[in-house]
Amino acid sequence: MSDNNVTIVGNATRDPELRFTPTGMAIANFGVAVNRRWQKDGEWQEKVSFIDVVCWQKLAENVAETISKGSRVIVIGRFDMNTWDDKETGKPRSKIELVADSVGPDLRWATAVVERNPKAEGGYSNREPDFASSGSSGSGRPGGGRPAGDPGPSYENEEPF
């Protein structure tokens, strides 16, 4: 982790664009609009900031599959300055992007079904529970859906919190 971590909450302004580098690494780009509202002299004021988000590797693939324009998202990452020379003018150009470490749906106004992806090497097996099916009816909501006679997990030896 770096020292310039940032968290934003906003709406995706476009569907993520999934591409692959020449070496096969996934990269996804999308935009997020972050709204800020305040009152000044009894009048509501509003300002919208548009932030470009970049996701890499498996996060990029998951974002491209899950997020769509209008989705309310929470993005955690770091700001990064991207610089290049303009092809037409030859002048240097730059843009600040949010390189995402984590992206998720904002569940304040919506629900989501979470499906755990198996880890590529030595990680999760298909036998581990995931949020979409463990103790649910398949709707992503807790309760119901257990096979008959399955009492669920036991927490006898755990300390209460």
ZADO-1210 file (C-alpha; in nm, 4 decimals, padded with zeros to 6 digits):
<atoms>
<atom x="00.0000" y="00.0000" z="00.0000" code="MET" pos="1"/>
<atom x="00.1121" y="00.3506" z="-00.0694" code="SER" pos="2"/>
<atom x="00.0689" y="00.6688" z="00.1297" code="ASP" pos="3"/>
<atom x="-00.1743" y="00.8294" z="-00.1139" code="ASN" pos="4"/>
<atom x="-00.4710" y="00.5935" z="-00.0704" code="ASN" pos="5"/>
<atom x="-00.8078" y="00.7419" z="-00.1573" code="VAL" pos="6"/>
<atom x="-01.1680" y="00.6206" z="-00.1441" code="THR" pos="7"/>
<atom x="-01.4383" y="00.7571" z="-00.3708" code="ILE" pos="8"/>
<atom x="-01.8095" y="00.6806" z="-00.3965" code="VAL" pos="9"/>
<atom x="-01.9989" y="00.7718" z="-00.7090" code="GLY" pos="10"/>
<atom x="-02.1751" y="00.6558" z="-01.0241" code="ASN" pos="11"/>
<atom x="-02.0027" y="00.4870" z="-01.3174" code="ALA" pos="12"/>
<atom x="-02.0241" y="00.7252" z="-01.6129" code="THR" pos="13"/>
<atom x="-01.9581" y="00.4569" z="-01.8744" code="ARG" pos="14"/>
<atom x="-01.9312" y="00.0807" z="-01.9052" code="ASP" pos="15"/>
<atom x="-01.5804" y="-00.0436" z="-01.8288" code="PRO" pos="16"/>
<atom x="-01.3652" y="-00.0977" z="-02.1362" code="GLU" pos="17"/>
<atom x="-01.1683" y="-00.4224" z="-02.1011" code="LEU" pos="18"/>
<atom x="-00.8447" y="-00.4548" z="-02.3005" code="ARG" pos="19"/>
<atom x="-00.5351" y="-00.6695" z="-02.2772" code="PHE" pos="20"/>
<atom x="-00.1689" y="-00.5690" z="-02.2929" code="THR" pos="21"/>
<atom x="00.0550" y="-00.7461" z="-02.5473" code="PRO" pos="22"/>
<atom x="00.1628" y="-00.9821" z="-02.2660" code="THR" pos="23"/>
<atom x="-00.2011" y="-01.0739" z="-02.1923" code="GLY" pos="24"/>
<atom x="-00.2550" y="-00.8684" z="-01.8749" code="MET" pos="25"/>
<atom x="-00.6111" y="-00.7380" z="-01.8389" code="ALA" pos="26"/>
<atom x="-00.6768" y="-00.3648" z="-01.7973" code="ILE" pos="27"/>
<atom x="-01.0166" y="-00.1972" z="-01.7595" code="ALA" pos="28"/>
<atom x="-01.0971" y="00.1737" z="-01.7668" code="ASN" pos="29"/>
<atom x="-01.4161" y="00.3463" z="-01.6615" code="PHE" pos="30"/>
<atom x="-01.5253" y="00.6805" z="-01.5232" code="GLY" pos="31"/>
<atom x="-01.6887" y="00.7743" z="-01.1938" code="VAL" pos="32"/>
<atom x="-01.8898" y="01.0893" z="-01.1239" code="ALA" pos="33"/>
<atom x="-01.8617" y="01.2043" z="-00.7633" code="VAL" pos="34"/>
<atom x="-02.1296" y="01.4523" z="-00.6549" code="ASN" pos="35"/>
<atom x="-02.0947" y="01.7009" z="-00.3728" code="ARG" pos="36"/>
<atom x="-02.3918" y="01.9031" z="-00.2403" code="ARG" pos="37"/>
<atom x="-02.3962" y="02.1816" z="00.0149" code="TRP" pos="38"/>
<atom x="-02.6116" y="02.4759" z="00.1172" code="GLN" pos="39"/>
<atom x="-02.4960" y="02.8334" z="00.0747" code="LYS" pos="40"/>
<atom x="-02.7227" y="03.1204" z="00.1754" code="ASP" pos="41"/>
<atom x="-03.0209" y="02.8809" z="00.1824" code="GLY" pos="42"/>
<atom x="-02.9600" y="02.7639" z="-00.1749" code="GLU" pos="43"/>
<atom x="-02.8413" y="02.4155" z="-00.2635" code="TRP" pos="44"/>
<atom x="-02.5132" y="02.4080" z="-00.4529" code="GLN" pos="45"/>
<atom x="-02.3757" y="02.1072" z="-00.6382" code="GLU" pos="46"/>
<atom x="-02.0451" y="02.0189" z="-00.7981" code="LYS" pos="47"/>
<atom x="-01.9598" y="01.7037" z="-00.9895" code="VAL" pos="48"/>
<atom x="-01.6055" y="01.5714" z="-01.0268" code="SER" pos="49"/>
<atom x="-01.5292" y="01.3177" z="-01.2989" code="PHE" pos="50"/>
<atom x="-01.2563" y="01.0677" z="-01.2178" code="ILE" pos="51"/>
<atom x="-01.0990" y="00.8144" z="-01.4552" code="ASP" pos="52"/>
<atom x="-01.0427" y="00.4749" z="-01.2927" code="VAL" pos="53"/>
<atom x="-00.7921" y="00.2110" z="-01.4076" code="VAL" pos="54"/>
<atom x="-00.8101" y="-00.1540" z="-01.2949" code="CYS" pos="55"/>
<atom x="-00.5519" y="-00.4251" z="-01.3622" code="TRP" pos="56"/>
<atom x="-00.5439" y="-00.8056" z="-01.3831" code="GLN" pos="57"/>
<atom x="-00.8298" y="-01.0040" z="-01.2249" code="LYS" pos="58"/>
<atom x="-00.9850" y="-00.6883" z="-01.0788" code="LEU" pos="59"/>
<atom x="-01.0137" y="-00.5531" z="-01.4350" code="ALA" pos="60"/>
<atom x="-01.1916" y="-00.8658" z="-01.5537" code="GLU" pos="61"/>
<atom x="-01.4284" y="-00.8691" z="-01.2547" code="ASN" pos="62"/>
<atom x="-01.5095" y="-00.4985" z="-01.2957" code="VAL" pos="63"/>
<atom x="-01.5805" y="-00.5419" z="-01.6679" code="ALA" pos="64"/>
<atom x="-01.8158" y="-00.8294" z="-01.5904" code="GLU" pos="65"/>
<atom x="-01.9935" y="-00.6605" z="-01.2977" code="THR" pos="66"/>
<atom x="-02.0012" y="-00.2807" z="-01.3288" code="ILE" pos="67"/>
<atom x="-02.2087" y="-00.0935" z="-01.5856" code="SER" pos="68"/>
<atom x="-02.2897" y="00.2687" z="-01.6611" code="LYS" pos="69"/>
<atom x="-02.4944" y="00.4152" z="-01.3764" code="GLY" pos="70"/>
<atom x="-02.3804" y="00.1622" z="-01.1146" code="SER" pos="71"/>
<atom x="-02.3121" y="00.3159" z="-00.7746" code="ARG" pos="72"/>
<atom x="-01.9573" y="00.2096" z="-00.6840" code="VAL" pos="73"/>
<atom x="-01.6976" y="00.2434" z="-00.4110" code="ILE" pos="74"/>
<atom x="-01.3403" y="00.2598" z="-00.5396" code="VAL" pos="75"/>
<atom x="-01.0289" y="00.2353" z="-00.3218" code="ILE" pos="76"/>
<atom x="-00.6929" y="00.3048" z="-00.4808" code="GLY" pos="77"/>
<atom x="-00.4189" y="00.5569" z="-00.5396" code="ARG" pos="78"/>
<atom x="-00.3819" y="00.8557" z="-00.7669" code="PHE" pos="79"/>
<atom x="-00.1260" y="00.8235" z="-01.0441" code="ASP" pos="80"/>
<atom x="-00.0073" y="01.0823" z="-01.2969" code="MET" pos="81"/>
<atom x="-00.0046" y="00.9514" z="-01.6532" code="ASN" pos="82"/>
<atom x="00.2108" y="01.1565" z="-01.8933" code="THR" pos="83"/>
<atom x="00.2680" y="01.1281" z="-02.2682" code="TRP" pos="84"/>
<atom x="00.3485" y="01.3362" z="-02.5759" code="ASP" pos="85"/>
<atom x="00.0503" y="01.4336" z="-02.7890" code="ASP" pos="86"/>
<atom x="00.0829" y="01.2563" z="-03.1277" code="LYS" pos="87"/>
<atom x="-00.0543" y="01.5534" z="-03.3237" code="GLU" pos="88"/>
<atom x="00.1170" y="01.8459" z="-03.1509" code="THR" pos="89"/>
<atom x="00.4161" y="01.6762" z="-02.9879" code="GLY" pos="90"/>
<atom x="00.3388" y="01.8679" z="-02.6678" code="LYS" pos="91"/>
<atom x="00.3496" y="01.6897" z="-02.3331" code="PRO" pos="92"/>
<atom x="00.0118" y="01.5929" z="-02.1896" code="ARG" pos="93"/>
<atom x="-00.0853" y="01.4541" z="-01.8503" code="SER" pos="94"/>
<atom x="-00.3846" y="01.3156" z="-01.6684" code="LYS" pos="95"/>
<atom x="-00.4432" y="01.2009" z="-01.3115" code="ILE" pos="96"/>
<atom x="-00.6081" y="00.8586" z="-01.2840" code="GLU" pos="97"/>
<atom x="-00.7265" y="00.6549" z="-00.9893" code="LEU" pos="98"/>
<atom x="-00.5508" y="00.3165" z="-01.0029" code="VAL" pos="99"/>
<atom x="-00.7935" y="00.0871" z="-00.8236" code="ALA" pos="100"/>
<atom x="-00.6940" y="-00.1652" z="-00.5590" code="ASP" pos="101"/>
<atom x="-01.0580" y="-00.2524" z="-00.4890" code="SER" pos="102"/>
<atom x="-01.3954" y="-00.1799" z="-00.6509" code="VAL" pos="103"/>
<atom x="-01.7351" y="-00.2750" z="-00.5159" code="GLY" pos="104"/>
<atom x="-02.1026" y="-00.1878" z="-00.5378" code="PRO" pos="105"/>
<atom x="-02.2430" y="00.0691" z="-00.2977" code="ASP" pos="106"/>
<atom x="-02.5161" y="-00.1199" z="-00.1134" code="LEU" pos="107"/>
<atom x="-02.6837" y="00.1865" z="00.0335" code="ARG" pos="108"/>
<atom x="-02.9507" y="00.1950" z="-00.2393" code="TRP" pos="109"/>
<atom x="-02.9090" y="-00.1450" z="-00.4063" code="ALA" pos="110"/>
<atom x="-02.8442" y="-00.5123" z="-00.3419" code="THR" pos="111"/>
<atom x="-02.5831" y="-00.7342" z="-00.5033" code="ALA" pos="112"/>
<atom x="-02.5094" y="-01.1026" z="-00.5385" code="VAL" pos="113"/>
<atom x="-02.1443" y="-01.1785" z="-00.4662" code="VAL" pos="114"/>
<atom x="-01.9804" y="-01.4782" z="-00.6272" code="GLU" pos="115"/>
<atom x="-01.6291" y="-01.5701" z="-00.5179" code="ARG" pos="116"/>
<atom x="-01.3915" y="-01.6484" z="-00.8022" code="ASN" pos="117"/>
<atom x="-01.1524" y="-01.9372" z="-00.7377" code="PRO" pos="118"/>
<atom x="-00.7902" y="-01.8363" z="-00.6913" code="LYS" pos="119"/>
<atom x="-00.5645" y="-01.9364" z="-00.9787" code="ALA" pos="120"/>
<atom x="-00.2901" y="-02.1102" z="-00.7818" code="GLU" pos="121"/>
<atom x="-00.3106" y="-02.2873" z="-00.4461" code="GLY" pos="122"/>
<atom x="-00.6007" y="-02.0758" z="-00.3323" code="GLY" pos="123"/>
<atom x="-00.9705" y="-02.1267" z="-00.2956" code="TYR" pos="124"/>
<atom x="-01.1267" y="-02.4553" z="-00.3898" code="SER" pos="125"/>
<atom x="-01.4811" y="-02.4956" z="-00.5094" code="ASN" pos="126"/>
<atom x="-01.5625" y="-02.6491" z="-00.1712" code="ARG" pos="127"/>
<atom x="-01.5175" y="-02.3243" z="00.0205" code="GLU" pos="128"/>
<atom x="-01.8386" y="-02.1373" z="00.0870" code="PRO" pos="129"/>
<atom x="-01.9122" y="-01.8254" z="-00.1116" code="ASP" pos="130"/>
<atom x="-02.1454" y="-01.5384" z="-00.0359" code="PHE" pos="131"/>
<atom x="-02.3845" y="-01.6163" z="-00.3189" code="ALA" pos="132"/>
<atom x="-02.4785" y="-01.9659" z="-00.2034" code="SER" pos="133"/>
<atom x="-02.3676" y="-02.0262" z="00.1565" code="SER" pos="134"/>
<atom x="-02.6729" y="-02.0098" z="00.3776" code="GLY" pos="135"/>
<atom x="-02.8848" y="-01.8364" z="00.1189" code="SER" pos="136"/>
<atom x="-03.1597" y="-01.9165" z="-00.1204" code="SER" pos="137"/>
<atom x="-02.9422" y="-01.8170" z="-00.4150" code="GLY" pos="138"/>
<atom x="-03.0735" y="-01.4619" z="-00.4110" code="SER" pos="139"/>
<atom x="-02.7696" y="-01.3297" z="-00.2290" code="GLY" pos="140"/>
<atom x="-02.9786" y="-01.2658" z="00.0795" code="ARG" pos="141"/>
<atom x="-02.9118" y="-01.4408" z="00.4100" code="PRO" pos="142"/>
<atom x="-03.1407" y="-01.7070" z="00.5486" code="GLY" pos="143"/>
<atom x="-03.3062" y="-02.0147" z="00.4071" code="GLY" pos="144"/>
<atom x="-03.1709" y="-02.2363" z="00.1345" code="GLY" pos="145"/>
<atom x="-02.9815" y="-02.4861" z="00.3581" code="ARG" pos="146"/>
<atom x="-03.0204" y="-02.8554" z="00.2842" code="PRO" pos="147"/>
<atom x="-03.2469" y="-03.0407" z="00.5279" code="ALA" pos="148"/>
<atom x="-03.0595" y="-03.1367" z="00.8440" code="GLY" pos="149"/>
<atom x="-02.7751" y="-02.8844" z="00.7876" code="ASP" pos="150"/>
<atom x="-02.7667" y="-02.6696" z="01.1042" code="PRO" pos="151"/>
<atom x="-02.5096" y="-02.4318" z="00.9521" code="GLY" pos="152"/>
<atom x="-02.1772" y="-02.3296" z="01.1033" code="PRO" pos="153"/>
<atom x="-02.1045" y="-02.3796" z="01.4730" code="SER" pos="154"/>
<atom x="-01.9662" y="-02.0872" z="01.6733" code="TYR" pos="155"/>
<atom x="-01.9502" y="-02.2586" z="02.0122" code="GLU" pos="156"/>
<atom x="-01.5835" y="-02.1811" z="02.0863" code="ASN" pos="157"/>
<atom x="-01.5773" y="-01.8250" z="01.9561" code="GLU" pos="158"/>
<atom x="-01.5765" y="-01.5248" z="02.1836" code="GLU" pos="159"/>
<atom x="-01.8693" y="-01.2868" z="02.1422" code="PRO" pos="160"/>
<atom x="-01.7925" y="-00.9501" z="01.9896" code="PHE" pos="161"/>
</atoms>
